[in-house]
């Protein structure tokens, strides 16, 4: 059994805050089982967008799986917004988190291959 998305989001943001990062819920989705996209903003303005990994949503330990979907320079940030807009049209229940993280991981265990 997986944790409700709203609870996972709150816990992940608390984990970020505990590590000195800032973050917000940019878009609220379905409380029970919405998918999660995480927009990570690096110090230089580069934006990384992580979304659900292909295949199973959770690993064998029950953790959400993420995949790097897009990396964009500061002046290309609108491409990240466009990708999120397309995903919302496909899945209106999804959540979007914005996390400022100089390291660029957003504290996600993610697959960085495109």
Buried (B, 14 or more C-beta within 10 A) or exposed (E): EEEBBBEBBEEBBEEBEEEEBEBEBBBBBBEEEBBBBBBBBBEEEBBBBBBBBEEEBBEEEEBBBBBBBBBBEEEEBEBBBEBBEEBBEEBEBBBBBBBBBEEBBBBBEBEEEE
